[in-house]
Amino acid sequence: MSDEQKFCKKFLFVSWESLSGDLAWQILKEGNEVKVYISNSDDQDVYDGFLEKVSDWKAHKDWADVIVFDDTGFGRAADILRREGKLVVGGSVYTDMLEEDREFGQTEMKAVGMNTLLHSNFTDFDIAIQFIKENPGRYVFKPSGSISSDQKGILFIGHEEDGKDLIEVLEHNKKTWSKKIKIFQLQKFASGVEIAVGVFFNGIDFITPININFEHKKLFPGDIGPYTGEMGTLMFWAETNNLFRATLERMLEKLRESKYVGYIDINCVANAKGIYPLEFTTRFGYPTISIQMEGVASPWGEFLYSLARGEKYDLKTKKGFQVGVVVAVPPFPYDDRAEFSIYKDSSILFKKQNLDGVHLGDVKLVDGDWHLAGESGYALIVTGSNGTVEEARHQAYRRIKNIMLQNMFYRTDIGLKWYQESDQLQTWGIL
């Protein structure tokens, strides 16, 4: 193939926060042109030196062959651009609602025949407390409605079968939480294995293989501490299975109607009684997309261009497992500008100049050196891939040992639950 015939397109990434720079950087390295827009003022130095950034994405929409929206909240803009004939990877008004509004998401699951857990929505904490007293049981408290991502972390899983622990939590927090949370949900608790299934969608059909992933959402090993979004994930690629058929496959017609293009994921609890979907992610996952990059052998630019065009695509993926580990510094997962000022602009050093499996978090490139940027402390995602979970884990953690960064921390147990959970999932016929 001559140089003239090589695949080369123009990609414009549009972001509220600094989320998709790792993917954008990969597409740039493949020989494409890339520009990035970041709305959040705290993230304006993130990706400096790695990527070309712009201050007004709309001024560059006609320059781009493909516009990539990396988060929810851009659905209306994406819908308009598609109607204008632009190639877009990203949300729709419909899929934004699927993720942002828990009640709407649950309603849509039920409408297509998914096996949803019993739940009730509330706007008044006293009424919710009375509900638990009259209907004793183990519940999960979840903020609902159109809420910000940080409010989703205000989540409590009850442990007592009569619900008295949740009643106490609500009694003591109702004054504070009522100012932040206007709508919330009490969902019946289901024990089992938390598992997610995701797939790319081209506006017409799913692009297989599907992605099976296991998130580790809490800050400390052993699932202790606050919810962070995600500290790491174990995943593998598979052909369609019972989990996919019971969940995402049932959304095919609704996704077609919405003209959504991108990645969609649904988180579930599975047990001997069945599969219970919990919530949608209608965008790239973070750090999920970086870990998927470890497991995908196809060129990402070519893939996303084909996806936006509604074409079938033979997505090449690695066999075996991928493990991804988030490497961070304080104040992550909290917002504390004063604390981060200790670390901001710190160099990220590598004992050996081998960056295999090292993916961009909130970093920048200055005179050839990697530095912490932004305000979050979310530094890197480090991945490993191999035929077994243990080998993939070993590779990821060996790569982390090559990194020198003051006071960095990470979970050491990503993927360990697989050894127990895989047996359960196989026994129940989920996989």
N, C-alpha and C positions, 0 to 999 in steps of 0.2 A: 504494500500500500504506500503510495506516495504521500508526501507531507500535505499536499493539497487535499487529499482524500481522507485524512485523519479526522475523527470526530472532534469538532470544536464549536461550542455554543456559548451564548452569553447568559449567565445566571444572576438574577437579582434576589438576594435574601432579605426578607423584611421581618424584623423582630422587635417585640416590646423590650425584651431584655437580651442579654448576650447568651443565646441558647444554642444556635446552630452553627457557630463558627467552625467547629471541628469538621462537620460535613462540608461546609463551604470550602474549607482549606483542602480537603481531599479532592473535591471537584476541580479546584484550581490546579492542584498538582497533576491532575489527569490531562492538563493542557487546555482547559476551558478558561473563558474570561469570567470573572466573578466580582460583583460589588455587593456590599453589605450595608444595611441600614439598621441602626439600633436606636430605639426611642428613648430608653431610660437614661437620664442624665448622669447617673452614677456609673454607667458602664461605657462612657464615651472613649476611654482609652483601651478597652478590651479589644483584642485582635490587632492592635496597632503593630505594624511590621509584618504581620501575616497576610492581611487582607486589605483591599481597597475599600474604604468606607465612604458613604455618602450621607449628606444631611437631610436630603429630601428624596425619598424613594419614588414619589410620583413623577418627579422630573426625569427619572431614568426608566420608567415603565416601557416606553417605546424602544429604548435601547435593548432591552432584555428579550431573549428568545423564550426564557422561562422565568416566571416570578414564583418564588418559594416563600410562602408564609409559614413560619415555624411554630406558631402558637395559636391557641384559640383567641377569639376577639377580632379576627380579621375576616370573618365569614362573609359579611356584607360586601366588603371590598373585593374579596375573591369572586363572589357571585357576579358582581358588576363586570369585572375584568373578563371573566369567561364569556359573558354575553357579548362583550366587545370583540371576542375572537382571540384573546390572549391565552397563551398556554400557562396554566397555573397549577402548582402543587400546593395544596393547603385547604383550609376549611370551607365551610358553607354556613349560612345562617342556621340550617338544620343541625349540622354536626357540632357547631358551637354549643347549641342548646343541649345536645346529648351529653356533653361533658360538663358544662357549667351548671346545669340545673339538674340535680340528682333526681328530683321527682319526675321531671320530663323524661329523663333517661330510663327510669324504672317503668314508666308508663309505656314507652316505646318497646322495651324488652317484653313486657306482658302482651302487647298488641301482636307481636310476631310469634308468640307461643313459648317464650323462655320461661323457665321455672324460677320465678322471682320469690324472694323472701318476703314475708309479711312485714309491712311497715306502715307508719303513720306520720304525717307531717304536722308540725305545730308552729305557732307564732308566740305562744305564751308558755313560759316555763312552769308556772303553777299548774296549768292544765295538764302538761306533760307529766309532772310529778303525780298528779291524781290518777292519770291514766295507768301508770305503772303500779300504783297501789291497788287499783281495781283489776288490773290484768297482770298479776305477778309473772315475771319471767326474766330471762337474760336478754338484754338489749344492747345494741350499739348506738351511741349518740353520734350523729353526723350533721354538721351544718349543711344547709340545702339552699335552693334558689340560686340565683346568679351571684356567686361568691368568688372572692379572690383566692388564689392558690394558697396563700399563707393561712387563710381562715380554715381551709380544709384540714389543716393540722390540728385544729381544736376538735379532736375526736377521742371518744372514750369507749372502751370495750368493757362492758360489765362482766363480772366474774361470778356474782352470786345469783343462784337460780331464782330467787324471789325478787331480784332487782334492787335490793336495799342499798347496795354500794352506789349504783347509779343515782338513786334518789338523793343520797347524801351529797354526791358530787354536784348535782343540779341545784340542790338547796343552797349550797355554799358558794356557787358560782353564778347564780342566776342574775344577780345585780350587775356583775361585770359583763357577762356574756350577752345579756339582753341589749347592751349598747352596740355590740359588734355583730351579733347574729340575729337577723330578723325572722328567718325561717330555718327550722331544723327538722331532722328526721330521727325517729326511733325505729331501728330495724331489728327484727328478731335475729338473735345470734345463731349462727350455724357453725358447729365445730367441723374441722376437716383440714384439708390442705389448700392453702391459698395459691392459686395458679392463674396465669394469664395467657391468652392466646391472641396473637395479632397477625395482621396480613396487610399487604399493600393493595390499594384499590385504584383502578385507572379510570373511574367514572362510569364504566360499563360492567367490569368483572373483576374478580379477585386475581391477583398474581401470586401463584404459589411458587415455592413452598410456604407454609405458614410458620410463624414463630411462636414457640412455647417458651415462656419465661417465668422466672421466680424472683420477685423483688425482695429486697431487704430494706425496709423503710425506716427502721429506727436507728438511732445514732450509734449505739454501742453493740458489741458482740452479744449474742444471746437474745437479740430483739429487746434490748433495754433502752430506756431513755426516750427523748422526744422524737416525734415523727419528723423526718427530714425531707420528704419527697422520695429520696432513694439514696442509699449508701453503696449499692452494688446489686448486681443481678447475675443469675445463672440462666443460660438459654441454650436452645438448640432448634434447628430447623427440621420440619417434618412434613409429610404428606397429610392431607386432610384426615382428621380423626373424629372420634365421638365428641370431644370437647368443642371442636370447630363447628361440627354439624349442629350441636345443641345451642350454639350461641351466634357467632358472627355470620355464619352461612344464612341464617334466617333474616339477616338485615339486608340482603342483596337488593331487593326491589326498592327499599327505602333509600339506600345509598345511591342507587341509580337515579331515582327521582330528584335527589338533592344535588346531583352532578358532582359530588365530592370526589376529590383526587388526593390521595396521600395514604398515610398509614393509619390504621384503626386497630385498637386493642381493647379487650374487655377483660377485666379482672374478676375472678370467680373464687368461690369456695366449693370444693368438691369433697364429697364423702360417700359412704356406702349407699345413701339414699338417692343421690343424684348430683347435679351440677347447678349451683346457684350463682348467677351473675350478679356482680355488685355495682360496677361502674365502668363507663367508657373512657378511653383516652382517644381523642379524635385529632391527632397530630403526631409528630415524632415524639418519642419518649426520651427523657433525659435522666440518666445517661444511656438509655436503651439504644439510641441511634448509634452512639459510638461503639457499643458492644456489637451491634449488628454489622458495623463496618469491619470488625474483626472476622465475622463469619461469612461475609458476602465477597465472592470472587469476581463478580461482574463490575464493570466501570460504573460508578455512581452517577456521573453526568449523563451518560448514555441511557441509563436506566430511568432516571427522573424525567428526561426529555421524552422518552417513549411512554412513560406513565401519563404525563400531561397530555400527550397526543391520543390517549385512549387505546393504545396498541397493546397487543399481547407481547410478553417479553419473557424470554427464557432466563430467569434469574438463577445464576449459579451460586450455590452456597456450599460451605464446607460441611463435611460430615463430623459427627462428634459434638462437642460442647464448647461454648464460649463463656468465659467468666470476665466480668468487669468490676473494678473496684474504684470507688471515688476516693481521691486523696485530697484532703482539705487542711486548712489552718484556721485558728480562731479568727472571727467569731462564729463561723459556720456551725450550725444552721441559723444563727441569729443575726439580726441587723444591729451592728454596733460599730459606727464609723471610727470612734476613738480607739477601740480595740484593734481594728484592722489597720489603723495607721501605723502600728508597730511593724506590720508585715508588708504593707503596700510597697511595691517596687522591688521587693526582695528577689534575688536571683534564684532560679531553679536550676540546679546543677546536676550533671549526669557523670557518674564515675567513668563510664565508657560511653563513647558517642554513638550509641545504638539506641535509636528512638522507636524501635518496633514496639507496637502495642501501647504507645504513649499518645494520648488524645487530649486535645485542647479543652481546658476549662476556661476560667477567667484569667487569661494570660496575655502577654504582649511580647514582641520580639524587639530588643534594643541592642544594636551593635552585635548581632549574632547570638545574644544571650536571651533566654526565656526569663520573664519577670512576672510576678503577681500583678494583676490589674483589677479594675473594678472596685467593689466594696464588699464582696460576699465571702471571700476566703475559699470559694469552690475552685480548686486549683487544676486538678487533672483527673482524667479517667484512664486507668491502666487495665489493659485487657490481656487475656491469654486464650489460646484455643488448642484443643487436642482431642484425641479419640475417647478419653475418659474424663470424668469430672476431676479426679485427682490430678491428672496430668495438666489439665487446663488451669486449675487452681495453682499448681506449682509454677507454671509459666508466668501467670499474672503476678504472683507474689515475688518471684525472682526478679521480674522487671521493676517492681517497686523498690527493691533493695538497691537498684542502680541510681535511685533518685536521692539528691541531697537538698533538703528544704527545711528550714528552721521550724520546729514544733509541728511538723505535719502529722496528721493522724488518719487512720482508716480502719475499717472493720477487717478482722482477720478470719472471719468465719463465712465469707461469701461462698455459697454452694454446698456447705456441709450438710444442710438438712436433706439434700437429695438422697442420701443413702437410706434414709427411712421413708421419705415421702414417695420415692419412685416405686417402692414395693406396694405401698398403699394405692397409688394411682393405677398401677397395673392390675391389682386385685379387684379394684372397683370397675375396671373396664373403661377408664377415662382416656387413657393413652393407647 
